[in-house]
Amino acid sequence: MADVDHDLIRQARRLATGANVHQINTWIFCYELSTPGSARQSRYEKLLRELVTSRAIATSARLSAELIRNYGQQVRAKSDELNRKIDSYLMQTTQP
């Protein structure tokens, strides 16, 4: 198993689910058993790197969306509070 990126394999294994475990294990198996430096090893290494990268991008996008959603909820709450204060002030100033 020379020239095999063990960290890449570890990351790919962490991404395995019931739906993709066979596919990921097959890619890892083919990657590990390929001749170092061969086109086959490069192909499976590329597949594994794209898998890891795409999951990292998806996770980052999901976290960013969650932060934006939370910020939006905070802004909405502050806006609603401000609207209530304005309404209250207007009610007090328009009463005789």
C-alpha positions as CSV (number, residue, x, y, z in Angstrom):
1,M,0.0,0.0,0.0
2,A,2.8,2.4,-0.9
3,D,1.8,5.8,-2.1
4,V,-1.6,5.6,-0.7
5,D,-3.1,8.6,1.1
6,H,-4.4,7.2,4.4
7,D,-5.9,10.5,5.5
8,L,-7.9,10.5,2.3
9,I,-9.2,7.0,2.9
10,R,-10.1,7.9,6.5
11,Q,-12.0,11.0,5.3
12,A,-13.8,9.0,2.7
13,R,-14.8,6.2,5.1
14,R,-16.3,8.8,7.5
15,L,-18.6,9.9,4.6
16,A,-20.0,6.4,4.1
17,T,-23.7,6.0,4.6
18,G,-26.1,3.0,4.1
19,A,-26.8,4.3,0.6
20,N,-23.2,4.7,-0.6
21,V,-21.1,2.4,1.6
22,H,-20.6,-0.2,-1.1
23,Q,-19.6,2.4,-3.7
24,I,-17.1,4.1,-1.3
25,N,-15.6,0.8,-0.2
26,T,-15.2,-0.3,-3.8
27,W,-13.4,3.0,-4.6
28,I,-11.1,2.6,-1.6
29,F,-10.4,-1.0,-2.4
30,C,-9.5,-0.3,-6.0
31,Y,-7.4,2.7,-4.9
32,E,-5.5,0.7,-2.4
33,L,-4.8,-2.2,-4.7
34,S,-3.8,-0.2,-7.7
35,T,-0.2,0.0,-8.8
36,P,1.3,3.2,-7.3
37,G,1.4,5.9,-9.9
38,S,-0.9,4.1,-12.3
39,A,-3.8,5.7,-14.2
40,R,-6.1,3.4,-12.3
41,Q,-4.8,4.6,-8.9
42,S,-5.1,8.2,-10.1
43,R,-8.7,7.7,-11.2
44,Y,-9.8,6.3,-7.9
45,E,-7.8,8.8,-5.9
46,K,-9.5,11.6,-7.9
47,L,-13.0,10.0,-7.2
48,L,-12.2,9.9,-3.5
49,R,-10.9,13.4,-3.4
50,E,-13.9,14.8,-5.3
51,L,-16.2,12.9,-2.8
52,V,-14.4,14.4,0.2
53,T,-14.2,17.9,-1.4
54,S,-17.9,17.9,-2.5
55,R,-19.0,16.9,1.0
56,A,-16.9,19.6,2.6
57,I,-18.3,22.2,0.3
58,A,-21.9,21.0,1.0
59,T,-21.3,21.1,4.7
60,S,-19.8,24.6,4.5
61,A,-22.8,25.8,2.5
62,R,-25.2,24.2,4.9
63,L,-23.5,25.9,7.9
64,S,-23.4,29.2,6.1
65,A,-27.1,28.9,5.3
66,E,-27.9,28.1,8.9
67,L,-25.9,31.2,10.1
68,I,-27.7,33.4,7.7
69,R,-31.1,32.0,8.7
70,N,-30.3,32.5,12.4
71,Y,-29.2,36.1,11.7
72,G,-32.4,36.7,9.7
73,Q,-34.5,35.4,12.6
74,Q,-32.7,37.8,15.0
75,V,-33.2,40.7,12.6
76,R,-36.8,39.9,12.2
77,A,-37.3,39.7,16.0
78,K,-35.6,43.1,16.5
79,S,-37.7,44.6,13.7
80,D,-40.9,43.2,15.2
81,E,-39.9,44.6,18.6
82,L,-39.1,48.0,17.1
83,N,-42.5,48.0,15.2
84,R,-44.3,47.3,18.5
85,K,-42.5,50.2,20.2
86,I,-43.3,52.6,17.3
87,D,-47.0,51.5,17.4
88,S,-47.1,52.0,21.1
89,Y,-45.5,55.5,20.8
90,L,-47.9,56.5,18.0
91,M,-50.9,55.3,20.0
92,Q,-49.7,57.5,23.0
93,T,-49.1,60.6,20.9
94,T,-52.4,60.4,18.9
95,Q,-54.6,60.0,22.0
96,P,-56.2,63.3,23.2
